Amino acid sequence: MPKDAPPRWDRRMQQRLARGEAAALGELYDRFASLVHSLAHRVLGDEKAADRITREVFGYIWENPDAYDPKQGSMRSWVARITQGQAVARLRQAELGRGSREELEQKVRSANAAARADYIVTSMPAPLRAALELAYFKRRDYRQAAADLQISEDEARRRLRLGLQLLSTANALPQEETARSGYGTPR
């Protein structure tokens, strides 16, 4: 299955979940469990807590399939928002009383930005991701990346610039984005 689900798939999945098809939940889990777990782990830094969040997110989806609105974005984005909201709520709860309110909010902002950056990188098209990985992990400049990817230097520069622009949005999103109706922390 492709990483980016088409809108038709999203609507069909929601309909199947609303009908109570257990196989649909299994398919959704197979497709998004690694995303949910990695985002939760990135925010919480704890394997067991990430496992709990993963179970809670899929439980919430099973119980509330109608909370998904295809007009608001892809199912992948919805699942990521639920995960982020739930993980941040758990982080706030765990950190309560462990320092000042400002320290807690700074930790939450940092965890949010890191989780968004992870999501952006895993969601971006493969050509952009490949160029960024060469630049970041292998310390290639745009000329070396162009040679490694067998593309023009202009195309390598374009991919790197666009990938970095996408990543720069990780800190720019307002927190209200995660609190929209049906897209926030499971209740």
HUQUI-V113057 format. One record per helix or strand. SS is the DSSP state (H for helix, E for strand). FROM is the first residue (numbers start at 1). TO is the last residue. If there is no record, write none. Layout:
# HUQUI-V113057
ss={SS;SS}
from={FROM;FROM}
to={TO;TO}
This chain:
# HUQUI-V113057
ss={H;H;H;H;H;H;H;H;H;H;H}
from={7;22;47;65;70;75;101;126;142;153;175}
to={18;44;63;67;72;95;123;137;149;168;179}
